[in-house]
């Protein structure tokens, strides 16, 4: 895309406050469109029967309800980095971005779970209400109404609290299992294969890294066999197609989005794979053997336990370095040959984490994107006019 085309596209974005749709750039064939990209900071995440899109000022969720309609909800994007400039420092910004993304993803999943499934039986609720009214015949009408209102509020609070509690427990269990599967298990197996860490540090870390990647790929492949996960991966594909459509300056419609690939260079899958590669380097140069020796630990089991603990502690550093490589460096140079080579494994992983979506899924992704774009355009107009 030429400089003039980029300027025209941004001008159209700034002037289109009445509609969240971006005017199409004249592109005759999709192959030409794939070579013409206007970079954007907007990203997303696949949810249960929906998609979350995140912009600079807000994030929005679009969920397909059991009735077939699309429920949308948006929230302001609050970041601790807004008040703490030091959080924008290299490496640190990657750590904070990871924490914020995890928290945001958790909230988005809560919203999706709440609206994607109809877990209530309305007929039973109405029946229960009638029985409660009959039991209160001796109360005054005012007292009965007040008691019923309190009961309904209590019931709603309990119903809302239960899914959140279950989600919190599920997330905690997921984190623990993740540490066991992707940190503890590879380390234990590597120790059995290679032997003592201090004798063959480089080989130990390479084998450990290969095992971790192999376990990760197998895990993704395995859960991808589940029907619910297949649908989530299809929503993942819809998210990528919609972002591609926006980046190429096309109007956000199902027809325009459908023609794009389900792969995207800024996908979190590529980031996860990059963290595993960066981890091999970090673990190799980190002097954990010297630290363990300085502590006077000689027991083999205790030494292995400290080694595993150090890997857990180093996760934020690895995430920060991976962020600099994947998002900041590679993200700004998507067509560079070296970048293509580095990100190629992550793109191939998307063969497992994305599926071809149907039009209803693309509609959800577009609905979420539109809510973000409206806010982006309003904020841009406000900054331009100074109002």
C-alpha positions in Angstrom: 0.0 0.0 0.0 1.4 3.4 -1.0 1.8 6.2 1.5 -1.2 8.0 -0.1 -3.4 5.0 0.3 -2.4 4.7 3.9 -3.2 8.4 4.5 -6.5 8.0 2.7 -7.5 5.0 4.8 -6.7 6.8 8.0 -8.6 9.9 6.8 -11.6 7.7 6.1 -11.4 6.2 9.5 -11.3 9.6 11.2 -14.3 10.9 9.1 -16.6 7.9 9.4 -18.0 8.5 12.9 -21.5 7.6 11.8 -20.5 4.1 10.9 -18.0 1.7 12.3 -17.4 0.2 8.9 -14.3 1.2 7.0 -14.7 2.2 3.3 -13.2 -0.3 0.9 -9.9 0.3 -0.8 -10.0 -0.6 -4.5 -8.3 -4.0 -4.6 -9.1 -6.3 -7.6 -8.0 -9.6 -6.3 -7.5 -11.1 -2.9 -3.9 -12.0 -3.6 -3.2 -8.3 -4.2 -5.0 -7.5 -1.0 -2.9 -9.9 1.0 0.2 -8.0 0.0 -1.4 -4.6 1.0 -1.6 -4.3 4.7 -2.1 -1.4 7.0 -0.9 -2.3 10.4 -3.2 -2.0 13.4 -2.9 -2.4 17.1 -6.3 -4.1 17.4 -6.2 -7.7 18.6 -8.7 -10.3 19.8 -9.4 -13.6 21.4 -11.7 -16.5 20.7 -14.3 -17.2 23.4 -17.1 -19.7 24.1 -19.5 -19.0 21.1 -18.0 -15.6 20.6 -15.1 -13.2 20.0 -13.4 -10.5 22.1 -11.7 -7.6 20.3 -9.4 -5.2 22.1 -8.5 -1.7 20.9 -6.5 1.2 22.4 -9.4 2.6 24.5 -11.8 -0.3 25.0 -12.5 -3.9 24.6 -15.7 -5.6 23.3 -17.3 -9.0 23.5 -19.8 -10.4 20.9 -21.5 -13.7 21.9 -23.9 -15.9 19.9 -26.8 -16.6 22.3 -29.0 -19.7 22.3 -31.7 -17.7 20.6 -29.4 -17.0 17.7 -28.9 -13.3 18.4 -25.6 -11.6 19.0 -25.1 -10.2 22.5 -22.4 -7.4 22.6 -20.8 -5.7 25.6 -18.0 -3.3 25.8 -15.8 -1.9 28.6 -13.2 0.8 29.0 -9.6 -0.5 28.8 -7.9 0.5 32.0 -4.2 -0.2 32.3 -1.8 0.3 35.1 0.7 1.5 32.5 -1.4 4.7 32.1 -0.3 5.9 35.6 3.1 4.3 35.7 5.4 5.2 32.8 8.1 2.7 34.0 5.7 -0.1 32.9 6.4 1.0 29.3 10.1 0.1 29.6 11.3 -2.7 27.4 10.8 -6.2 28.8 8.7 -4.8 31.7 5.9 -3.8 29.2 5.8 -7.4 28.0 5.3 -8.7 31.6 2.5 -6.2 32.3 0.9 -6.9 28.9 0.8 -10.6 29.7 -0.8 -10.0 33.1 -3.4 -7.6 31.7 -4.2 -9.9 28.8 -4.8 -12.8 31.2 -7.1 -10.7 33.4 -8.9 -9.4 30.4 -9.3 -12.8 28.9 -10.7 -14.1 32.1 -13.4 -11.4 32.2 -14.3 -11.9 28.6 -14.7 -15.7 29.1 -17.0 -14.9 32.1 -19.2 -12.8 29.9 -19.2 -15.4 27.1 -20.1 -18.2 29.5 -22.9 -16.2 31.0 -24.6 -15.5 27.6 -23.6 -18.4 25.4 -25.6 -21.0 27.4 -29.2 -20.9 28.7 -28.6 -22.5 32.1 -31.9 -21.4 33.6 -35.3 -23.1 33.5 -37.7 -20.2 33.3 -40.8 -22.3 33.8 -39.4 -23.7 37.0 -38.6 -20.3 38.2 -42.1 -19.0 37.5 -43.6 -22.0 39.3 -41.4 -21.4 42.3 -42.4 -17.7 42.4 -46.2 -18.7 42.4 -45.6 -21.1 45.3 -43.8 -18.5 47.3 -46.7 -16.1 46.8 -49.3 -18.6 48.0 -47.2 -19.3 51.1 -47.4 -15.6 52.0 -51.2 -15.1 52.0 -51.1 -14.0 55.7 -48.6 -11.3 54.9 -49.7 -7.9 53.7 -49.3 -7.2 50.0 -46.5 -4.8 50.7 -44.6 -7.2 52.9 -45.0 -10.0 50.4 -43.7 -7.8 47.5 -40.7 -6.7 49.6 -39.8 -10.2 50.7 -40.2 -11.5 47.1 -37.9 -8.8 45.8 -35.3 -9.6 48.3 -35.5 -13.3 47.5 -35.1 -12.6 43.8 -32.1 -10.4 44.4 -30.5 -13.0 46.6 -31.2 -15.8 44.1 -29.8 -13.7 41.2 -26.6 -13.0 43.3 -26.2 -16.7 44.1 -26.7 -17.6 40.4 -24.2 -15.0 39.3 -21.7 -15.9 42.0 -21.6 -19.6 41.3 -20.4 -19.4 37.7 -17.7 -16.9 38.7 -16.6 -19.1 41.5 -16.4 -22.1 39.2 -14.5 -20.0 36.6 -12.0 -18.9 39.3 -11.5 -22.5 40.5 -11.1 -23.7 36.9 -8.6 -21.0 36.1 -6.6 -21.8 39.2 -6.6 -25.5 38.4 -5.6 -24.7 34.8 -2.6 -22.7 36.0 -1.4 -25.5 38.3 -1.9 -28.1 35.6 -0.1 -25.8 33.1 2.9 -25.6 35.4 3.0 -29.3 36.0 2.6 -30.3 32.3 4.8 -27.6 30.7 7.4 -27.0 33.3 7.7 -29.9 35.8 7.1 -32.8 33.4 9.7 -31.8 30.8 12.2 -31.1 33.5 11.8 -34.5 35.2 11.9 -36.4 31.9 14.9 -34.5 30.7 16.7 -35.2 34.0 16.1 -38.9 33.4 17.3 -38.8 29.8 20.3 -36.4 30.1 21.3 -36.7 33.7 22.6 -33.9 36.0 21.9 -30.4 34.8 25.3 -29.0 35.7 27.2 -31.5 33.6 25.5 -30.8 30.3 23.7 -27.5 30.6 23.2 -26.7 26.9 22.1 -30.2 26.0 19.8 -30.3 29.0 18.0 -27.1 28.1 17.7 -28.1 24.4 16.1 -31.4 25.2 13.9 -29.8 27.9 12.8 -27.2 25.3 12.1 -29.8 22.6 10.0 -31.9 25.1 8.1 -28.8 26.2 7.2 -27.8 22.6 6.3 -31.4 21.7 4.0 -31.6 24.8 2.5 -28.3 23.9 1.8 -29.3 20.3 0.3 -32.7 21.4 -1.9 -30.9 24.0 -3.3 -28.5 21.4 -3.9 -31.3 18.9 -5.6 -33.4 21.6 -8.0 -30.7 22.9 -8.7 -29.7 19.3 -10.5 -33.1 18.9 -13.2 -31.9 21.3 -16.3 -30.4 19.6 -16.5 -27.4 21.8 -12.9 -26.6 21.3 -13.3 -27.1 17.5 -15.9 -24.4 17.6 -13.7 -22.1 19.7 -10.9 -22.6 17.2 -13.3 -21.7 14.4 -14.2 -18.4 16.3 -10.4 -17.9 16.5 -10.3 -18.2 12.7 -13.2 -15.7 12.4 -11.2 -13.3 14.6 -8.2 -13.5 12.3 -10.3 -13.1 9.2 -12.0 -10.0 10.5 -8.7 -8.4 11.6 -7.3 -9.1 8.1 -10.3 -7.6 6.5 -9.9 -4.4 8.5 -6.1 -4.2 7.9 -6.6 -4.5 4.2 -9.1 -1.6 4.2 -12.1 -3.6 3.1 -15.6 -3.1 4.4 -16.4 -5.3 7.4 -18.8 -7.8 5.9 -18.9 -11.6 6.0 -18.2 -11.8 2.3 -15.1 -9.7 2.5 -13.8 -11.3 5.6 -14.5 -14.9 4.5 -11.9 -14.8 1.7 -8.9 -14.2 4.0 -6.7 -16.8 5.7 -7.2 -17.9 9.3 -3.5 -17.4 10.0 -2.2 -14.1 11.5 1.3 -13.1 12.3 0.3 -11.3 15.6 -1.5 -14.4 16.9 -0.9 -15.3 20.5 -0.1 -18.9 19.4 3.0 -17.5 17.7 3.8 -15.7 21.0 3.5 -18.8 23.1 5.8 -20.8 20.8 8.3 -17.9 20.8 8.3 -18.0 24.6 9.3 -21.6 24.5 12.2 -20.9 22.2 13.3 -17.8 24.2 13.1 -20.0 27.3 15.9 -22.3 26.0 18.2 -19.3 25.7 17.3 -17.7 29.1 17.6 -21.0 31.0 21.0 -21.7 29.4 22.6 -18.4 30.3 21.0 -18.2 33.8 23.5 -19.4 36.4 21.2 -21.6 38.3 23.9 -24.2 38.9 26.2 -21.7 40.6 23.3 -20.5 42.7 22.4 -24.0 43.9 26.0 -24.8 44.6 26.3 -21.5 46.6 23.3 -22.6 48.7 25.1 -25.8 49.5 22.4 -28.1 48.1 23.7 -31.5 47.2 20.6 -33.7 47.2 19.6 -34.6 43.6 15.9 -34.2 44.2 16.3 -30.9 46.0 18.6 -29.6 43.2 16.0 -30.6 40.6 13.2 -28.9 42.6 15.2 -25.7 42.8 15.9 -25.9 39.1 12.2 -26.2 38.4 11.4 -23.3 40.8 13.9 -21.1 39.0 12.1 -21.7 35.7 8.8 -20.7 37.2 10.3 -17.5 38.6 11.8 -16.7 35.2 8.5 -16.9 33.4 7.9 -13.1 33.6 11.3 -12.3 32.2 10.8 -14.9 29.3 7.4 -13.4 28.6 8.9 -9.9 28.5 11.7 -10.9 26.1 9.3 -12.8 23.9 7.0 -9.8 23.7 9.9 -7.6 22.5 10.8 -10.1 19.8 7.3 -11.1 18.6 5.2 -8.0 19.1 7.6 -5.0 19.0 10.2 -6.2 16.6 8.6 -8.8 14.4 5.2 -7.1 14.5 6.5 -4.0 12.9 8.4 -5.9 10.2 6.0 -8.6 9.1 7.5 -8.9 5.6 11.1 -9.1 6.6 12.7 -12.4 5.6 14.2 -13.0 9.0 10.9 -12.3 10.7 9.1 -14.7 8.4 11.6 -17.4 9.2 11.3 -16.8 13.0 7.5 -16.6 13.0 7.0 -19.5 10.6 6.7 -22.2 13.3 4.0 -20.1 15.1 2.1 -19.6 11.9 2.2 -23.4 11.3 0.8 -23.9 14.8 -2.2 -22.0 13.8 -3.1 -25.0 11.6 -4.1 -26.6 14.9 -5.5 -23.5 16.7 -7.7 -22.1 14.0 -10.5 -23.7 11.9 -12.6 -22.3 9.1 -15.5 -20.4 10.6 -19.1 -20.2 9.3 -20.7 -16.9 8.5 -22.4 -16.7 11.9 -19.0 -16.8 13.6 -17.6 -14.1 11.3 -20.7 -12.0 12.2 -19.8 -12.2 15.9 -16.2 -11.2 15.2 -17.4 -8.2 13.1 -19.8 -7.1 15.8 -17.0 -7.0 18.4 -14.7 -5.2 16.0 -17.4 -2.6 15.2 -17.8 -1.7 18.9 -14.0 -1.2 19.2 -13.8 0.9 16.0 -16.6 3.2 16.9 -14.8 4.1 20.1 -11.4 4.4 18.3 -13.0 6.9 15.8 -14.7 8.9 18.5 -11.5 9.2 20.6 -9.6 10.2 17.4 -12.2 12.9 16.6 -12.1 14.2 20.2 -8.3 14.5 20.1 -8.5 16.2 16.8 -11.0 18.8 17.9 -9.6 19.2 21.4 -13.1 18.8 22.9 
